[in-house]
């Protein structure tokens, strides 16, 4: 995924089906300049991490 698409998903009111290493995630924030996204697994909202947007997959 690219940073622009990740930002579109993060800003959308609709839930998109996005995974990180096969785990469904929620995108909290996108730093487009750094190409990073702050995410958390759907079932673990307190488990946040920063990952490369290129590692995110839209299903």
C-alpha positions as a Markdown table, in Angstrom:
| # | Residue | x | y | z |
|---|---|---|---|---|
| 1 | Unk | 0.0 | 0.0 | 0.0 |
| 2 | Unk | 1.2 | 3.5 | -0.5 |
| 3 | Unk | 1.1 | 6.4 | 2.0 |
| 4 | Unk | -1.7 | 8.3 | 0.1 |
| 5 | Unk | -4.0 | 5.3 | 0.1 |
| 6 | Unk | -3.3 | 4.6 | 3.8 |
| 7 | Unk | -4.2 | 8.2 | 4.6 |
| 8 | Unk | -7.5 | 7.9 | 2.6 |
| 9 | Unk | -8.4 | 4.8 | 4.6 |
| 10 | Unk | -7.4 | 6.4 | 7.9 |
| 11 | Unk | -9.6 | 9.5 | 7.1 |
| 12 | Unk | -12.6 | 7.5 | 5.9 |
| 13 | Unk | -15.7 | 6.9 | 8.0 |
| 14 | Unk | -16.0 | 3.4 | 6.3 |
| 15 | Unk | -14.0 | 0.5 | 7.8 |
| 16 | Unk | -11.6 | -0.9 | 5.2 |
| 17 | Unk | -10.3 | -4.5 | 5.3 |
| 18 | Unk | -6.5 | -3.9 | 5.9 |
| 19 | Unk | -4.0 | -6.4 | 7.3 |
| 20 | Unk | -0.5 | -6.3 | 8.6 |
| 21 | Unk | 1.3 | -9.7 | 8.5 |
| 22 | Unk | -2.1 | -11.3 | 8.0 |
| 23 | Unk | -3.7 | -9.6 | 11.1 |
| 24 | Unk | -6.6 | -7.3 | 10.5 |
| 25 | Unk | -5.7 | -3.8 | 11.7 |
| 26 | Unk | -7.0 | -0.3 | 12.2 |
| 27 | Unk | -4.9 | 2.6 | 10.9 |
| 28 | Unk | -4.8 | 5.4 | 13.5 |
| 29 | Unk | -2.4 | 7.8 | 11.9 |
| 30 | Unk | -0.3 | 8.1 | 8.7 |
| 31 | Unk | 3.0 | 10.1 | 8.4 |
| 32 | Unk | 3.1 | 10.4 | 4.6 |
| 33 | Unk | 6.6 | 12.0 | 4.6 |
| 34 | Unk | 8.1 | 9.1 | 6.6 |
| 35 | Unk | 5.9 | 6.4 | 4.9 |
| 36 | Unk | 4.8 | 5.1 | 8.3 |
| 37 | Unk | 1.5 | 4.3 | 9.9 |
| 38 | Unk | 0.4 | 3.9 | 13.5 |
| 39 | Unk | -1.8 | 0.9 | 13.7 |
| 40 | Unk | -3.3 | -1.6 | 16.1 |
| 41 | Unk | -4.9 | -5.0 | 15.7 |
| 42 | Unk | -8.7 | -4.8 | 15.6 |
| 43 | Unk | -9.0 | -7.0 | 18.7 |
| 44 | Unk | -6.2 | -5.2 | 20.6 |
| 45 | Unk | -6.8 | -1.4 | 20.5 |
| 46 | Unk | -4.1 | -0.9 | 23.2 |
| 47 | Unk | -1.4 | -2.6 | 21.2 |
| 48 | Unk | -0.1 | 0.2 | 18.9 |
| 49 | Unk | 2.9 | 0.1 | 16.7 |
| 50 | Unk | 4.4 | 2.1 | 13.9 |
| 51 | Unk | 5.0 | 0.3 | 10.7 |
| 52 | Unk | 5.9 | 1.0 | 7.1 |
| 53 | Unk | 2.8 | 1.6 | 4.9 |
| 54 | Unk | 4.3 | -0.6 | 2.3 |
| 55 | Unk | 3.8 | -3.6 | 4.7 |
| 56 | Unk | 0.0 | -3.0 | 4.9 |
| 57 | Unk | -2.3 | -4.9 | 2.6 |
| 58 | Unk | -5.8 | -3.9 | 1.6 |
| 59 | Unk | -8.0 | -6.9 | 1.0 |
